[in-house]
Amino acid sequence: MTSRGSRLADHVLDSSLNYALCNSEEDVGVLGELMKILGLPVLLLVVTSCRSTEPKELSDAGSQAVSRPRASTSVEPRSNPSANAPPTIAPPTIAALPSRAPLSRAPMRTVGYPASIATGMNDPADVVGFTADGSEYGYCASIDAREPPTTTCKTLQRDGTSKVRSTDDESGQYSTARATSLDAWMKASGMAKIATTTSPLERRARPVTGSWPFSDITVSVNPVPGDGANTNAVLRVGGAVNGEPPVYPVTLRAKNNPPHHTVWTNDLALSPDGSELGVVGGFFCMEWCNDFVVYRARVGAFASLVYNETGLRHHQKGDYARAAELFLAATWDDEHAKLPPYNLACAWARLGDPRAKDALWLAIQRDPSAKSRAVKDDDFAKVRSEAWFHSLTKSR
């Protein structure tokens, strides 16, 4: 099996404000580079990617295809990734490609969240979440390195652009007028204020409220500390399908100057209408050295990443039937994702299922480069001599 990097499976986001569309694809280098963003439905302050390969990271990564080894990707901040979003493609009217069976809405189940956001030294964000109208998602944090402290709010909008509001003026000096304006905005925004506690160490992130249509996924967050010298702390975000071991297609990472050794999940939330998911990761390197990474995505795009990555694991073990089920779900939950239909075609080709033709057709509609990839892919060995395969993959 070869590896393919894609935007819908692994995302790496960093501390810059970035918008990640988990529906378009751009490959970016791993660790040091920030990942760019996928095609449509995902927003990040730091970014993500869309193939079922390795976890995304904000400093963020992408996802990968069934046949190639995974490759994690990093996303670089973009002001308006939606500008490069792929055109909407109507699903094929081929009866052989089954549609996605809808799941019932249910409260989001989580593992690893909510948890403590305080270490005794860090400065977690006090105000987090979506605005009341769902137009913005992000955080507001105050750094007490001076008096009065600087408060900064950073949010991602639906169109992928970011907004930064601060108590400081353009010269970096505290402004009473700006502080008054920012305080009024925070109160009117509808974003949540995290409750204070008698002991700062007991402060916890707020629980997730609302429901979403993916009752078979348990969302999982996994903060991985760094050593503060050579490795950066990262926040891995993903999920487990029907009790299987979790996969982590999204990774949030702060910029590493200096390296951050501590990480916490400052927020995990659904938008007011339940259509989007947001995550704020907090990172700490030393006193007054805090950073935050924001991830925002359509719930379907996020779920597609989880299904695709889980399906890849089954495919690599030779469980092609189960892999196909998961790739099919990933294909329809994010109608712009390029890798899931390709992976579906790979699994069905391995099984000798004639629907491999329909899945490959759709994969090529979403990503023309799937033609040349399929020609060299061992997953299509059984069907390579078929007339339909030649017809779909021939150069024009």
C-alpha positions in Angstrom: 0.0 0.0 0.0 1.3 3.4 -0.8 0.6 6.5 1.1 -1.4 9.5 0.1 -1.7 12.8 2.0 -5.0 14.5 1.9 -6.8 17.2 3.6 -9.6 15.3 5.1 -7.8 13.0 7.4 -5.0 14.7 9.1 -4.8 18.4 10.0 -2.1 20.3 11.8 -2.8 23.8 13.0 -0.6 26.3 14.6 -1.1 29.4 16.6 -1.7 31.8 13.7 -5.3 32.6 13.0 -6.2 30.4 10.2 -9.3 29.1 8.5 -9.4 25.5 7.6 -11.9 24.2 5.2 -12.0 20.5 5.5 -13.3 20.1 2.0 -10.5 21.2 -0.2 -7.0 19.9 -0.3 -3.6 21.3 -0.1 -0.6 19.4 1.0 1.8 21.0 3.3 5.0 19.9 5.0 4.9 18.3 8.4 6.2 19.7 11.7 7.7 23.0 10.9 5.2 24.1 8.3 1.7 25.1 9.0 -0.9 23.3 7.0 -3.1 24.9 4.5 -6.8 24.2 4.4 -9.1 21.9 2.8 -11.8 22.8 0.6 -15.0 23.9 2.1 -16.5 23.1 5.3 -13.7 23.5 7.8 -12.5 26.6 9.5 -9.5 26.9 11.7 -7.5 29.6 13.2 -4.7 27.3 12.6 -5.7 24.9 9.9 -6.3 21.3 8.8 -6.1 19.0 6.0 -8.2 16.4 4.3 -6.8 13.0 3.5 -6.7 9.9 5.5 -3.1 9.9 6.3 -1.8 11.4 9.5 -3.2 13.7 12.1 -3.7 17.3 11.2 -2.0 19.9 13.1 -2.7 23.5 13.9 0.5 24.7 13.4 -2.0 21.2 11.1 -2.0 18.2 8.8 -4.0 16.4 6.3 -5.6 13.0 5.5 -4.6 10.2 3.3 -5.6 7.7 0.7 -5.9 4.1 1.3 -2.9 2.9 -0.6 -0.2 5.2 0.6 1.5 5.5 3.9 0.3 8.3 6.0 1.9 11.6 6.0 1.1 14.3 8.5 0.6 17.8 7.3 0.8 21.2 8.7 -1.4 24.1 7.9 -0.3 27.6 7.3 -2.5 30.5 8.3 -4.8 31.7 5.5 -7.0 34.7 5.6 -9.6 33.3 3.2 -9.2 29.6 2.3 -12.7 29.5 1.0 -11.5 31.3 -2.1 -9.8 28.1 -3.2 -12.6 25.8 -2.2 -13.4 23.2 -4.9 -16.7 23.6 -6.8 -19.6 21.7 -5.5 -20.0 18.4 -7.4 -23.4 16.7 -7.5 -23.2 13.1 -6.4 -23.4 10.5 -9.2 -26.9 9.3 -10.2 -25.5 5.8 -10.3 -27.8 3.5 -8.3 -24.8 1.2 -7.5 -23.3 3.8 -5.2 -25.5 3.8 -2.1 -26.3 6.9 -0.3 -25.4 7.7 3.3 -27.9 6.3 5.8 -28.6 9.2 8.2 -28.0 8.8 11.9 -30.2 10.1 14.6 -29.1 13.3 16.3 -27.7 12.9 19.8 -25.6 14.8 22.4 -21.9 14.7 21.5 -20.0 12.2 23.7 -16.4 13.1 24.5 -13.3 11.5 26.0 -10.6 13.7 27.5 -12.9 16.7 27.7 -13.8 18.7 29.7 -10.7 18.8 31.8 -8.6 21.3 33.8 -7.4 24.3 32.0 -5.1 25.6 34.7 -1.5 24.7 35.7 -0.8 27.4 38.2 1.5 29.2 35.8 -0.5 29.5 32.5 -3.0 32.1 31.5 -6.0 30.2 29.9 -8.6 31.9 27.8 -11.4 33.2 30.0 -14.0 33.7 27.2 -14.4 31.1 24.5 -16.9 29.6 22.0 -19.2 30.6 19.2 -20.9 34.0 19.1 -24.6 33.8 19.7 -25.3 34.0 15.9 -22.6 31.4 15.1 -20.8 33.8 12.8 -17.5 33.8 14.8 -15.6 31.2 16.9 -12.6 31.7 19.1 -11.3 33.0 22.4 -10.4 36.0 24.6 -7.4 35.8 26.9 -5.7 38.2 29.2 -1.9 38.2 29.8 -0.9 39.8 33.2 2.6 40.7 32.2 1.8 44.3 32.9 -0.9 46.4 34.6 -3.5 46.8 33.3 -3.2 43.4 31.5 -3.6 43.1 27.7 -6.7 41.3 26.6 -6.9 39.9 23.1 -9.8 38.2 21.3 -9.2 36.2 18.2 -12.0 34.6 16.2 -12.6 32.8 12.9 -15.5 33.7 10.8 -17.6 31.5 8.5 -15.8 32.7 5.4 -12.4 31.8 6.8 -11.3 35.3 7.6 -10.1 36.0 11.2 -10.7 38.9 13.5 -8.4 40.2 16.2 -9.7 42.6 18.9 -7.5 44.0 21.6 -7.3 46.4 24.5 -4.0 47.8 22.9 -3.8 50.4 20.2 -1.7 50.1 17.0 1.5 51.1 18.9 1.0 48.3 21.4 -0.1 50.6 24.3 -3.1 50.0 26.5 -6.1 52.0 25.4 -8.9 52.7 27.9 -11.3 53.4 25.0 -10.4 50.1 23.3 -10.7 48.2 26.6 -14.2 49.6 27.2 -15.2 48.7 23.6 -13.8 45.2 23.9 -15.5 44.6 27.2 -18.9 45.6 25.7 -18.3 43.4 22.7 -17.5 40.3 24.8 -20.6 40.8 26.9 -22.8 41.2 23.8 -21.1 38.4 21.7 -22.7 35.5 23.5 -19.4 33.8 23.9 -19.1 31.9 27.2 -17.1 33.0 30.2 -15.4 30.2 32.0 -16.4 30.2 35.6 -13.8 31.1 38.2 -13.1 28.8 41.1 -11.8 29.2 44.7 -8.6 27.5 43.6 -7.3 28.5 40.1 -6.1 24.9 39.7 -9.7 23.7 39.8 -10.8 25.6 36.7 -12.2 23.4 34.1 -13.3 23.9 30.5 -17.0 24.1 30.0 -18.9 21.0 28.9 -20.2 20.5 25.4 -23.9 21.3 24.9 -26.2 20.7 21.9 -26.5 17.7 19.6 -25.0 16.5 16.3 -26.0 13.9 13.7 -23.1 11.5 14.3 -24.2 9.4 17.3 -21.7 6.6 16.4 -18.7 8.8 17.0 -17.2 9.6 20.4 -15.0 12.7 20.1 -11.7 12.3 21.7 -9.0 14.9 22.6 -5.5 13.9 23.6 -3.1 16.6 24.9 0.5 15.4 24.3 3.1 17.4 26.3 6.5 18.4 24.8 9.9 18.5 26.5 10.1 22.3 26.1 13.4 22.0 24.2 13.3 19.8 21.2 9.6 18.8 21.0 6.4 20.9 21.0 3.3 20.0 22.9 0.4 19.1 20.6 -3.4 18.7 21.0 -4.7 15.8 19.0 -8.4 15.8 18.1 -10.4 13.0 16.6 -12.8 10.3 17.6 -13.8 6.7 18.0 -16.4 5.0 15.8 -18.7 2.6 17.6 -16.2 1.9 20.3 -13.2 1.2 18.1 -9.8 2.7 19.1 -9.8 6.4 18.4 -8.1 8.1 15.4 -6.7 11.6 15.5 -6.9 13.3 12.1 -6.5 16.8 13.5 -3.5 18.1 15.4 -3.2 21.6 17.0 0.3 22.9 17.6 1.6 26.3 18.7 4.5 28.0 16.9 7.7 26.7 18.4 9.6 29.9 19.3 10.3 28.9 22.0 8.9 25.3 22.2 5.7 24.9 24.2 5.8 22.1 26.7 2.3 22.2 28.1 -1.1 22.0 26.3 -4.7 22.0 27.4 -8.1 21.9 25.6 -9.5 25.4 26.4 -12.8 24.7 24.6 -14.7 22.2 22.5 -18.0 23.3 21.3 -20.8 22.9 18.8 -22.2 26.0 17.1 -25.7 27.2 18.1 -27.3 25.4 15.2 -25.2 22.3 15.6 -23.7 22.5 12.1 -20.1 23.3 13.1 -17.5 22.1 15.6 -14.9 24.4 17.3 -11.8 23.7 19.3 -9.4 26.0 21.1 -6.1 24.6 22.2 -4.0 26.4 24.8 -0.2 26.2 24.9 2.3 27.3 27.5 6.1 27.6 27.4 7.0 29.8 30.4 5.6 32.6 32.5 3.6 35.0 30.3 4.3 32.8 27.3 0.9 31.5 26.2 -0.4 30.7 22.8 -3.7 29.5 21.3 -4.8 27.6 18.2 -8.3 27.7 16.9 -10.0 25.0 14.8 -13.4 25.4 13.2 -15.0 22.9 10.8 -18.4 21.7 9.6 -19.4 18.7 11.7 -19.8 16.6 8.5 -16.2 17.5 7.4 -14.9 16.6 10.8 -16.8 13.3 10.9 -15.6 12.5 7.4 -12.0 12.7 8.6 -12.8 10.3 11.5 -14.6 7.8 9.3 -11.9 8.0 6.6 -9.0 7.6 9.0 -10.8 4.7 10.8 -11.5 3.1 7.4 -7.9 3.4 6.4 -6.9 1.4 9.5 -9.3 -1.4 8.5 -8.1 -1.3 4.9 -4.4 -1.7 6.0 -5.4 -4.8 8.0 -7.2 -6.3 4.9 -10.7 -5.8 6.3 -11.9 -4.3 3.1 -15.6 -4.7 3.8 -15.6 -2.7 7.0 -13.2 -0.2 5.3 -15.7 0.3 2.5 -18.5 1.0 4.9 -16.5 3.8 6.6 -15.2 5.2 3.3 -18.7 5.4 2.1 -19.8 7.4 5.1 -16.8 9.7 4.7 -17.6 10.2 1.1 -21.1 11.5 1.7 -20.5 13.4 5.0 -18.1 15.7 3.2 -19.2 16.0 -0.4 -16.0 17.9 -1.3 -13.5 15.5 0.2 -11.2 14.0 -2.4 -9.8 10.9 -0.7 -12.8 9.1 0.7 -14.3 8.1 -2.7 -10.9 7.1 -4.0 -10.4 5.0 -0.9 -13.8 3.5 -1.3 -12.9 2.5 -4.9 -9.8 0.9 -3.6 -11.7 -1.2 -1.0 -14.4 -2.3 -3.5 -11.8 -3.1 -6.1 -10.0 -5.4 -3.5 -13.4 -7.1 -2.9 -14.2 -7.5 -6.6 -17.3 -5.3 -6.1 -18.4 -3.8 -9.4 -19.3 -0.6 -7.6 -15.6 0.2 -7.6 -16.2 1.8 -11.0 -18.8 4.2 -9.6 -16.6 5.2 -6.7 -13.6 5.8 -8.9 -15.7 7.9 -11.2 -16.7 10.1 -8.3 -13.1 10.2 -7.0 -12.0 11.5 -10.4 -14.8 14.1 -10.5 -13.5 15.4 -7.2 -9.8 15.1 -8.0 -8.7 14.5 -11.6 -5.2 13.4 -10.3 -7.0 10.2 -9.1 -6.7 8.9 -12.7 -2.9 8.6 -12.7 -2.8 7.5 -9.1 -5.2 4.6 -9.8 -3.2 3.4 -12.7 -0.2 2.7 -10.4 -2.2 1.6 -7.3 -2.0 -2.1 -6.4 -5.5 -1.9 -4.9 -6.8 -1.9 -8.5 -4.8 -4.9 -9.6 -8.0 -7.1 -10.0 -9.8 -4.6 -12.2 -6.9 -3.0 -14.1 -7.7 -5.0 -17.2 -11.4 -4.1 -17.1 -12.7 -1.9 -20.0 -14.3 0.5 -17.5 -11.0 1.0 -15.7 -9.2 1.9 -18.9 -12.0 4.2 -19.9 -12.0 6.1 -16.6 -8.2 6.4 -16.3 -7.1 7.0 -19.9 -5.5 10.4 -20.6 -7.4 12.8 -22.8 
